């Protein structure tokens, strides 16, 4: 299969699509036209331009010929390759189906990933606004930009969960492209795809509106274009490198931690090349990449800075909550083994959990130290057979990559033989882990933040197999274990199951009413939310005093205009000016009293007997 041009074309196309999403969103926001009509007109224009360019250059004929050639190559491929490819395609189709039939229903989606979009639509702009939920504002917004454009175009959120699926396919193509560069076989390329797809945290999060897979794509493309630049010195690759870094920064803050080692090696390499060649080529093109990356983030940085003079955050206490307050060798070790402990699940969790706690007792270190644990949350190890995307351990994947690391060390010591590229990937991965442990407090849901590390590890694992010609039987065993795990996690996905199970899943099914499935995590909220949602009228201004889960109230208002306005805001976002529009209705999940007085008007409680949420008119 001639996948080099195919995979590289897909990677570049996805990067160009991503920067187009960014450009359209920011432009429509600037002119106050961020709505259904604005999005339709913008993408219609983009498609017309693409159609014209494709027709003029005859690209459609080229695409058809490539498709035909790929089909012919598939027909002549080995049986093992056909089987692996079919399994890969079926898994991807299954994930897209699961994401489509279920609505966004994890906690973060309902609290800020999706609700921030409804604020943007109501305001006709992505500018910051007053809010009780700070993550609405300072969290990098790119993944939500994609969902915003998609949902405004079709008027609903049916494809919201599939955005990460698209970028997961992007990750597969980058992995294939990287492996192609070092000359691995076709089966190995599909092997890495299956390893990535069968990583529990990856397959469970692939059907959500979170962003760890999206940021993993940009981390991988940063690595890929860095390697291409070193090999070929093509100016165009610097542009794609700048896009990768800029879009990654705009997607998730963990990008900074995971990409710092890559940028460090990149800078040293470019400096060496610049001195060696005595040419300004490396310096000038590096500046171009930096300018592209910073330009993509300028608007978001500026919005944050206007609130609290910090380009990355809008509240100092919020920022401190995530960062380690103290560090030493013993603290680093504590944080490291606690993060590892999250992945040492069934059937090993009891043994490893006991060992981790014993180490802390022996070294007189508080395992629940609030300086190292987010919000002082008590430490708990991997949960037994959980299928929840926030807590699922990647047990066997962790053990596979750890064994590969030990095997690599053994080969280096005994035979002093290792490829420079494999060594550099190991170095990047180790530095990423060190920085992650040094910077971030332990959280019980850190397994989802580790997703980029595990996707990178799958590439390293395959390269290790190839480099040391590990027996085929070992690969079959690894793949069998992974596929068995996939079936379990896919079928019994905690929030989006194919088959409902009293032990592994919530009491939900895709046969159920779609609105009910928004509340997979808290079904007790469904009835009260439904009644209040039905009381909301189009073209109104809603005052909100909510601590979380705003989105289910407003999920039907992509086409119909509704404006959301947080009231009585006490955090520093109250510095942000907002329109003094009269409030038609107030909704709160924190205040249950006979009435709320706002702007000299009394709003009376319409649901005084509710337990969780109340509407005032």
C-alpha positions as CSV (number, residue, x, y, z in Angstrom):
1,X,0.0,0.0,0.0
2,X,1.5,3.3,-1.1
3,X,0.5,5.1,2.1
4,X,3.3,7.7,2.3
5,X,1.6,10.2,0.0
6,X,-1.9,9.2,1.2
7,X,-1.1,9.6,4.9
8,X,0.9,12.8,4.5
9,X,-1.9,14.3,2.3
10,X,-4.5,13.4,5.0
11,X,-2.3,14.9,7.8
12,X,-1.8,18.2,5.9
13,X,-5.5,18.3,4.9
14,X,-6.5,17.9,8.6
15,X,-4.1,20.7,9.6
16,X,-5.4,23.0,6.9
17,X,-9.0,22.2,7.9
18,X,-8.1,22.9,11.5
19,X,-6.6,26.3,10.8
20,X,-9.6,27.1,8.5
21,X,-11.9,26.4,11.4
22,X,-9.9,28.7,13.6
23,X,-9.9,31.4,10.9
24,X,-13.6,31.3,10.2
25,X,-14.6,31.2,13.9
26,X,-12.4,34.2,14.8
27,X,-13.5,36.2,11.7
28,X,-17.2,35.6,12.3
29,X,-16.7,36.5,16.0
30,X,-14.9,39.7,15.0
31,X,-17.9,40.9,12.9
32,X,-20.5,39.6,15.3
33,X,-21.9,37.1,12.7
34,X,-21.2,33.8,14.6
35,X,-24.4,32.0,13.8
36,X,-26.0,29.4,11.5
37,X,-26.0,31.7,8.5
38,X,-22.5,33.0,9.0
39,X,-21.1,29.4,9.3
40,X,-23.0,28.1,6.3
41,X,-21.9,31.1,4.1
42,X,-18.3,30.8,5.2
43,X,-18.0,27.1,4.6
44,X,-19.9,27.4,1.3
45,X,-17.3,29.9,0.2
46,X,-14.4,27.6,1.3
47,X,-15.9,24.6,-0.5
48,X,-16.5,26.6,-3.7
49,X,-12.8,27.7,-3.7
50,X,-11.7,24.2,-3.1
51,X,-13.9,22.9,-5.9
52,X,-12.6,25.5,-8.3
53,X,-9.0,24.7,-7.5
54,X,-9.5,21.0,-7.6
55,X,-11.3,21.2,-10.9
56,X,-8.7,23.5,-12.4
57,X,-5.8,21.3,-11.4
58,X,-7.6,18.0,-12.1
59,X,-7.3,16.8,-8.6
60,X,-10.6,14.8,-8.7
61,X,-9.2,12.6,-11.4
62,X,-6.1,12.1,-9.4
63,X,-8.0,11.2,-6.3
64,X,-10.2,8.7,-8.2
65,X,-7.0,7.1,-9.7
66,X,-5.5,6.8,-6.2
67,X,-8.6,5.2,-4.9
68,X,-8.6,2.6,-7.7
69,X,-4.9,1.9,-7.2
70,X,-5.4,1.4,-3.5
71,X,-8.3,-1.1,-4.2
72,X,-6.0,-3.0,-6.6
73,X,-3.2,-3.1,-4.1
74,X,-5.6,-4.3,-1.4
75,X,-6.7,-7.2,-3.7
76,X,-3.2,-8.4,-4.1
77,X,-2.2,-8.0,-0.5
78,X,-1.5,-10.8,2.0
79,X,-4.4,-12.3,3.8
80,X,-3.1,-11.2,7.2
81,X,-3.0,-7.6,6.0
82,X,-6.6,-7.8,4.7
83,X,-7.7,-9.1,8.1
84,X,-5.9,-6.4,10.1
85,X,-7.2,-3.7,7.8
86,X,-10.8,-4.9,8.1
87,X,-10.6,-5.1,11.9
88,X,-9.2,-1.5,12.0
89,X,-12.0,-0.2,9.8
90,X,-14.7,-2.0,11.8
91,X,-13.3,-0.6,15.0
92,X,-13.4,3.0,13.6
93,X,-16.9,2.5,12.3
94,X,-18.0,1.1,15.7
95,X,-16.6,4.2,17.5
96,X,-18.3,6.6,15.1
97,X,-21.6,4.8,15.6
98,X,-21.3,4.9,19.4
99,X,-20.4,8.6,19.3
100,X,-23.4,9.4,17.0
101,X,-26.1,7.5,18.8
102,X,-25.2,9.0,22.2
103,X,-25.3,12.7,23.1
104,X,-22.4,14.4,24.9
105,X,-22.9,13.1,28.4
106,X,-19.7,13.2,30.4
107,X,-19.3,15.6,33.2
108,X,-16.9,18.1,31.6
109,X,-18.9,18.2,28.3
110,X,-22.1,19.2,30.1
111,X,-20.3,21.7,32.4
112,X,-18.0,23.6,30.0
113,X,-17.0,21.9,26.7
114,X,-20.5,22.2,25.3
115,X,-22.0,25.0,27.4
116,X,-19.3,27.5,26.4
117,X,-20.5,27.0,22.8
118,X,-24.0,28.0,23.7
119,X,-22.7,31.3,25.3
120,X,-20.7,32.0,22.1
121,X,-23.8,31.4,19.9
122,X,-25.9,33.7,22.1
123,X,-23.3,36.4,22.1
124,X,-22.5,36.0,18.4
125,X,-18.8,36.0,19.5
126,X,-16.1,33.9,21.2
127,X,-15.1,36.9,23.4
128,X,-14.9,36.2,27.1
129,X,-18.0,36.7,29.2
130,X,-19.0,36.8,32.9
131,X,-19.4,33.2,34.2
132,X,-19.5,31.2,37.4
133,X,-17.5,28.4,35.7
134,X,-14.0,29.7,34.9
135,X,-13.2,26.9,32.6
136,X,-15.6,28.4,30.1
137,X,-13.0,31.0,29.4
138,X,-9.3,30.2,30.0
139,X,-9.3,26.6,28.7
140,X,-7.9,26.6,25.2
141,X,-11.0,26.5,22.8
142,X,-9.9,24.9,19.5
143,X,-11.8,21.5,19.9
144,X,-14.9,23.5,20.8
145,X,-14.4,25.7,17.7
146,X,-14.7,22.6,15.6
147,X,-17.8,21.4,17.4
148,X,-19.3,24.9,17.2
149,X,-18.9,25.0,13.4
150,X,-20.3,21.5,13.0
151,X,-23.3,22.0,15.2
152,X,-24.2,25.4,13.8
153,X,-24.1,23.9,10.3
154,X,-26.5,21.1,11.1
155,X,-28.5,22.6,14.0
156,X,-27.9,19.8,16.6
157,X,-25.1,18.0,18.5
158,X,-25.4,14.6,16.8
159,X,-21.8,14.7,15.5
160,X,-20.2,16.4,18.5
161,X,-18.7,13.2,19.9
162,X,-17.2,12.3,16.5
163,X,-14.8,15.3,16.3
164,X,-12.3,13.4,18.4
165,X,-12.9,10.4,16.2
166,X,-11.7,12.4,13.2
167,X,-8.5,13.4,15.0
168,X,-8.0,9.9,16.2
169,X,-7.9,8.8,12.5
170,X,-5.4,11.7,12.1
171,X,-3.3,10.1,14.9
172,X,-3.3,6.8,13.0
173,X,-2.2,8.5,9.8
174,X,0.7,10.3,11.6
175,X,1.8,7.0,13.2
176,X,1.7,5.3,9.8
177,X,3.7,8.2,8.3
178,X,6.3,8.1,11.0
179,X,6.7,4.3,10.7
180,X,6.9,4.6,6.9
181,X,9.9,6.9,7.3
182,X,11.8,4.1,9.0
183,X,10.7,1.4,6.5
184,X,8.4,-0.9,8.5
185,X,6.2,-3.5,6.8
186,X,2.5,-3.0,6.0
187,X,1.4,-5.3,8.8
188,X,3.4,-3.2,11.3
189,X,1.6,-0.1,10.2
190,X,-1.8,-1.7,10.9
191,X,-0.4,-3.1,14.1
192,X,0.3,0.4,15.5
193,X,-3.2,1.5,14.4
194,X,-4.8,-1.4,16.4
195,X,-2.6,-0.8,19.4
196,X,-3.7,2.9,19.5
197,X,-7.4,2.1,18.9
198,X,-7.4,-0.6,21.6
199,X,-5.8,1.5,24.3
200,X,-8.8,1.7,26.8
201,X,-8.5,5.5,27.6
202,X,-8.3,6.2,23.9
203,X,-11.2,4.2,22.7
204,X,-13.4,5.4,25.6
205,X,-12.6,9.1,25.1
206,X,-12.8,8.8,21.3
207,X,-16.6,9.1,21.6
208,X,-16.6,12.2,23.8
209,X,-16.3,16.0,23.3
210,X,-13.1,16.1,25.4
211,X,-9.8,17.1,23.7
212,X,-6.9,14.8,24.7
213,X,-7.0,12.9,21.4
214,X,-7.1,16.2,19.5
215,X,-4.1,17.5,21.3
216,X,-2.3,14.1,20.8
217,X,-2.7,14.6,17.0
218,X,-1.0,18.0,17.2
219,X,1.8,16.6,19.4
220,X,2.4,13.8,16.8
221,X,2.4,16.2,13.9
222,X,4.9,18.3,15.7
223,X,7.2,15.3,16.0
224,X,6.6,14.3,12.4
225,X,7.3,17.6,10.8
226,X,10.3,18.2,13.0
227,X,11.7,14.9,11.6
228,X,10.8,15.9,8.1
229,X,12.5,19.2,8.4
230,X,15.7,17.6,9.7
231,X,15.7,15.2,6.8
232,X,14.6,17.3,3.8
233,X,14.9,21.0,4.7
234,X,11.6,21.8,2.9
235,X,10.3,25.4,3.7
236,X,6.7,24.2,3.5
237,X,7.3,21.8,6.4
238,X,8.1,24.8,8.7
239,X,4.6,26.1,8.0
240,X,3.0,22.8,9.0
241,X,5.3,22.7,12.0
242,X,4.0,26.2,13.0
243,X,0.4,25.1,12.5
244,X,0.9,22.0,14.6
245,X,2.4,23.9,17.5
246,X,-0.1,26.8,17.3
247,X,-3.2,24.6,17.1
248,X,-1.8,22.3,19.8
249,X,-1.4,25.3,22.1
250,X,-5.0,26.4,21.3
251,X,-6.3,22.9,22.2
252,X,-5.1,22.0,25.6
253,X,-2.6,23.3,28.2
254,X,-1.0,19.9,28.5
255,X,0.4,20.5,25.0
256,X,3.0,22.9,26.6
257,X,4.2,20.1,29.0
258,X,4.3,17.4,26.4
259,X,5.8,19.5,23.6
260,X,8.5,21.2,25.7
261,X,11.1,18.4,25.2
262,X,10.3,18.3,21.4
263,X,10.8,22.1,21.2
264,X,14.0,21.9,23.2
265,X,15.5,19.2,20.9
266,X,14.1,21.2,17.9
267,X,15.9,24.4,19.0
268,X,19.2,22.6,19.6
269,X,19.0,20.9,16.2
270,X,18.2,24.1,14.4
271,X,20.9,26.0,16.2
272,X,23.4,23.3,15.3
273,X,22.3,23.3,11.6
274,X,22.5,27.1,11.5
275,X,26.0,27.2,12.8
276,X,27.2,24.2,10.7
277,X,25.8,25.5,7.4
278,X,26.5,29.2,8.2
279,X,23.1,29.9,6.6
280,X,20.2,32.0,7.8
281,X,17.8,29.4,6.4
282,X,17.1,27.6,9.7
283,X,16.8,30.8,11.7
284,X,14.5,32.6,9.3
285,X,12.2,29.6,8.8
286,X,12.1,28.9,12.5
287,X,10.9,32.4,13.1
288,X,8.2,31.9,10.5
289,X,7.0,28.8,12.4
290,X,7.1,30.7,15.7
291,X,5.1,33.6,14.2
292,X,2.5,31.2,12.8
293,X,2.1,29.4,16.2
294,X,1.8,32.6,18.2
295,X,-0.5,34.2,15.7
296,X,-3.0,31.4,16.1
297,X,-3.1,32.0,19.9
298,X,-2.9,35.8,20.0
299,X,-6.7,36.3,20.3
300,X,-7.1,33.7,23.1
301,X,-4.1,35.1,24.9
302,X,-5.4,38.6,24.7
303,X,-8.8,37.6,26.0
304,X,-7.3,36.0,29.0
305,X,-4.9,38.9,29.6
306,X,-7.7,41.4,29.7
307,X,-9.3,39.6,32.6
308,X,-6.3,39.0,34.9
309,X,-3.1,40.1,33.1
310,X,-2.2,36.4,32.5
311,X,-2.2,35.0,28.9
312,X,-2.8,31.4,30.1
313,X,-5.3,31.8,32.9
314,X,-7.8,34.2,34.4
315,X,-7.6,33.4,38.1
316,X,-4.4,32.8,40.1
317,X,-6.0,30.5,42.6
318,X,-7.4,28.4,39.8
319,X,-3.9,28.1,38.2
320,X,-2.3,27.2,41.5
321,X,-4.8,24.4,42.1
322,X,-3.3,22.3,39.3
323,X,0.4,22.9,39.9
324,X,2.6,21.2,42.5
325,X,3.3,23.5,45.4
326,X,6.5,21.8,46.4
327,X,9.0,19.4,44.8
328,X,11.9,17.3,46.0
329,X,13.3,13.9,45.0
330,X,10.9,12.1,47.4
331,X,7.9,14.2,46.3
332,X,8.8,13.6,42.6
333,X,8.9,9.8,43.3
334,X,5.6,10.0,45.1
335,X,3.9,11.8,42.3
336,X,5.5,9.5,39.7
337,X,4.4,6.2,41.3
338,X,0.9,7.6,42.1
339,X,0.5,8.3,38.4
340,X,1.8,4.9,37.5
341,X,-0.6,3.4,40.1
342,X,-3.6,4.7,38.1
343,X,-2.7,2.3,35.3
344,X,-1.9,-0.8,37.3
345,X,-5.4,-2.2,37.3
346,X,-7.0,-5.6,37.1
347,X,-5.7,-8.2,38.0
348,X,-2.7,-6.4,39.6
349,X,-4.3,-3.4,41.4
350,X,-4.4,-4.8,44.9
351,X,-0.7,-5.8,44.9
352,X,0.6,-2.6,43.4
353,X,-1.7,-0.4,45.5
354,X,-0.4,-2.0,48.6
355,X,3.2,-1.5,47.5
356,X,2.6,2.2,46.7
357,X,1.1,2.9,50.1
358,X,3.9,0.9,51.8
359,X,6.5,3.0,50.1
360,X,4.9,6.2,51.3
361,X,4.7,4.9,54.8
362,X,8.3,3.7,54.8
363,X,9.6,7.0,53.5
364,X,7.3,9.0,55.9
365,X,5.5,10.8,53.0
366,X,1.8,11.7,53.2
367,X,0.2,10.0,50.2
368,X,-2.6,12.6,50.3
369,X,-0.4,15.6,50.6
370,X,-2.5,18.6,49.4
371,X,0.7,20.1,47.9
372,X,0.8,17.2,45.5
373,X,-2.8,16.1,45.2
374,X,-5.4,18.2,43.4
375,X,-7.8,19.8,45.9
376,X,-6.3,17.4,48.5
377,X,-8.2,14.5,47.0
378,X,-7.2,11.3,48.8
379,X,-5.1,8.9,46.7
380,X,-6.7,5.9,45.2
381,X,-5.2,3.5,42.8
382,X,-6.6,2.0,39.6
383,X,-10.2,1.1,39.8
384,X,-11.2,-2.5,39.3
385,X,-12.6,-3.2,35.9
386,X,-14.0,0.3,35.4
387,X,-15.1,1.3,31.9
388,X,-15.4,5.1,32.7
389,X,-13.3,7.2,30.4
390,X,-12.0,9.4,33.3
391,X,-10.7,6.5,35.4
392,X,-9.9,3.6,33.1
393,X,-6.4,2.2,33.5
394,X,-4.3,1.2,30.5
395,X,-2.9,-1.8,32.4
396,X,-1.6,-4.1,29.7
397,X,-0.5,-1.2,27.4
398,X,1.6,0.1,30.3
399,X,3.1,-3.3,31.0
400,X,3.9,-3.8,27.3
401,X,5.7,-0.5,26.9
402,X,7.6,-1.0,30.2
403,X,8.8,-4.4,29.0
404,X,9.8,-2.8,25.7
405,X,11.8,-0.2,27.7
406,X,13.6,-2.9,29.7
407,X,14.3,-4.9,26.5
408,X,15.7,-1.8,24.9
409,X,18.0,-1.1,27.8
410,X,19.1,-4.8,27.7
411,X,19.9,-4.6,24.0
412,X,21.9,-1.3,24.5
413,X,23.9,-2.7,27.3
414,X,24.6,-6.1,25.7
415,X,24.9,-5.2,22.0
416,X,25.3,-1.4,22.1
417,X,22.8,-1.2,19.3
418,X,19.8,1.0,18.9
419,X,18.5,3.3,16.1
420,X,19.0,7.0,16.7
421,X,15.3,7.7,15.9
422,X,14.0,5.1,18.4
423,X,16.4,6.5,21.1
424,X,15.1,10.0,20.4
425,X,11.5,8.9,20.8
426,X,12.4,7.2,24.1
427,X,14.1,10.3,25.2
428,X,11.1,12.5,24.3
429,X,8.7,10.2,26.1
430,X,10.8,10.1,29.3
431,X,11.2,13.8,29.4
432,X,7.5,14.3,28.9
433,X,6.8,12.0,31.8
434,X,9.3,13.8,34.0
435,X,7.8,17.3,33.2
436,X,4.3,16.0,33.7
437,X,5.1,14.6,37.1
438,X,7.1,17.7,38.1
439,X,4.5,20.2,37.1
440,X,1.0,18.7,37.7
441,X,-0.6,17.6,40.9
442,X,-1.9,14.1,41.0
443,X,-5.5,13.7,40.0
444,X,-7.7,10.5,40.1
445,X,-8.7,11.2,36.5
446,X,-5.1,11.7,35.2
447,X,-5.3,8.6,32.9
448,X,-7.2,10.7,30.3
449,X,-4.3,13.3,30.4
450,X,-1.9,10.5,29.7
451,X,-3.5,9.7,26.4
452,X,-0.9,11.4,24.2
453,X,1.9,9.5,26.0
454,X,0.2,6.2,25.3
455,X,-0.4,7.0,21.7
456,X,3.3,7.9,21.3
457,X,4.2,4.7,23.2
458,X,2.3,2.6,20.6
459,X,4.6,3.9,18.0
460,X,7.7,3.2,20.1
461,X,6.4,-0.4,20.8
462,X,6.1,-1.2,17.1
463,X,9.5,0.3,16.4
464,X,10.9,-1.9,19.2
465,X,9.4,-4.9,17.6
466,X,10.8,-3.9,14.2
467,X,14.3,-2.9,15.5
468,X,14.9,-6.1,17.4
469,X,12.9,-8.5,15.2
470,X,10.8,-9.7,18.1
471,X,9.0,-12.9,17.2
472,X,5.7,-12.8,15.4
473,X,4.0,-14.9,18.1
474,X,4.7,-12.1,20.7
475,X,2.9,-9.6,18.5
476,X,0.0,-11.9,18.0
477,X,-0.3,-12.3,21.8
478,X,-0.1,-8.5,22.4
479,X,-2.7,-7.9,19.7
480,X,-5.0,-10.6,21.1
481,X,-4.9,-9.1,24.6
482,X,-5.6,-5.6,23.2
483,X,-8.6,-6.8,21.0
484,X,-10.1,-8.7,23.9
485,X,-9.9,-5.6,26.0
486,X,-11.5,-3.5,23.2
487,X,-14.5,-5.7,23.0
488,X,-15.1,-5.4,26.8
489,X,-14.6,-1.6,26.9
490,X,-16.5,-0.9,23.7
491,X,-19.5,-3.0,24.6
492,X,-19.7,-2.0,28.3
493,X,-18.7,1.7,27.9
494,X,-19.8,3.2,31.2
495,X,-21.7,6.2,29.8
496,X,-22.3,5.0,26.2
497,X,-22.8,1.2,26.3
498,X,-23.9,-1.0,23.5
499,X,-25.2,-3.5,26.1
500,X,-26.4,-2.2,29.5
501,X,-24.8,-3.9,32.5
502,X,-25.6,-3.4,36.2
503,X,-22.0,-3.6,37.2
504,X,-20.0,-1.9,34.4
505,X,-22.4,0.7,32.9
506,X,-24.9,3.3,33.9
507,X,-28.6,2.7,33.5
508,X,-28.6,4.0,29.9
509,X,-29.0,2.6,26.4
510,X,-29.0,4.1,22.9
511,X,-32.6,2.7,22.6
512,X,-33.6,5.2,25.4
513,X,-34.8,8.7,24.8
514,X,-31.7,10.8,23.6
515,X,-32.4,13.6,26.1
516,X,-32.4,11.1,29.0
517,X,-29.0,9.9,27.9
518,X,-27.5,13.4,28.6
519,X,-27.8,12.5,32.3
520,X,-26.0,9.2,32.2
521,X,-23.9,10.3,35.2
522,X,-26.9,11.7,37.2
523,X,-30.2,10.2,36.0
524,X,-31.9,11.8,39.0
525,X,-31.6,15.2,37.3
526,X,-33.4,14.3,34.1
527,X,-37.0,15.0,35.1
528,X,-36.3,18.4,36.6
529,X,-34.0,19.6,33.8
530,X,-36.6,18.4,31.2
531,X,-39.4,20.5,32.7
532,X,-37.3,23.6,33.0
533,X,-35.9,23.2,29.5
534,X,-39.5,23.1,28.1
535,X,-40.2,26.4,29.9
536,X,-37.5,28.2,28.0
537,X,-38.8,30.3,25.1
538,X,-36.9,31.4,22.0
539,X,-35.4,34.9,21.7
540,X,-35.1,35.3,25.4
541,X,-32.3,36.2,27.8
542,X,-31.6,33.7,30.5
543,X,-29.9,34.6,33.7
544,X,-27.8,31.8,35.1
545,X,-26.5,31.0,38.6
546,X,-25.1,27.6,37.8
547,X,-22.1,25.7,39.1
548,X,-22.1,23.0,36.4
549,X,-24.3,21.1,33.8
550,X,-25.7,24.1,32.0
551,X,-25.7,22.5,28.5
552,X,-28.7,20.1,28.8
553,X,-31.0,23.1,29.2
554,X,-29.9,24.8,26.0
555,X,-29.0,22.0,23.6
556,X,-31.9,22.8,21.2
557,X,-30.9,26.4,20.6
558,X,-28.4,26.2,17.8
559,X,-30.7,27.8,15.2
560,X,-33.1,29.7,17.5
561,X,-31.6,32.7,19.3
562,X,-31.2,32.6,23.0
563,X,-28.8,34.7,25.1
564,X,-27.1,33.4,28.3
565,X,-26.0,35.7,31.0
566,X,-24.4,34.8,34.3
567,X,-25.7,36.9,37.2
568,X,-24.3,37.9,40.5
569,X,-20.8,36.8,39.5
570,X,-18.4,37.1,42.4
571,X,-15.1,35.9,40.7
572,X,-12.9,38.2,38.7
573,X,-14.8,37.7,35.5
574,X,-17.2,40.3,36.8
575,X,-14.7,42.8,35.4
576,X,-15.9,41.8,31.9
577,X,-18.5,44.2,30.6
578,X,-21.7,42.7,29.3
579,X,-24.9,43.9,27.8
580,X,-27.4,45.2,30.3
581,X,-30.3,43.3,28.7
582,X,-33.4,42.6,30.8
583,X,-33.5,39.1,32.1
584,X,-36.6,37.0,31.1
585,X,-35.9,34.0,33.3
586,X,-33.3,33.0,35.9
587,X,-32.2,29.4,36.3
588,X,-30.1,28.2,39.2
589,X,-28.8,24.9,40.6
590,X,-27.4,26.6,43.8
591,X,-30.2,28.8,45.1
592,X,-33.7,27.5,46.2
593,X,-35.6,30.4,47.7
594,X,-39.0,32.0,47.1
595,X,-37.6,34.7,44.8
596,X,-34.5,36.3,43.5
597,X,-34.2,40.1,43.1
598,X,-32.1,41.2,40.2
599,X,-31.8,44.7,38.6
600,X,-34.7,45.9,40.8
601,X,-37.0,43.2,39.7
602,X,-38.3,40.1,41.6
603,X,-38.2,36.7,39.9
604,X,-40.4,34.1,41.6
605,X,-39.5,30.4,42.0
606,X,-41.5,28.2,39.7
607,X,-40.2,24.9,41.0
608,X,-39.8,25.4,44.8
609,X,-40.3,21.6,45.4
610,X,-37.5,20.6,43.1
611,X,-34.4,19.1,44.6
612,X,-31.7,20.0,42.2
613,X,-32.5,22.9,39.9
614,X,-35.0,25.9,40.0
615,X,-36.4,28.3,37.5
616,X,-37.4,31.9,38.4
617,X,-39.8,34.1,36.4
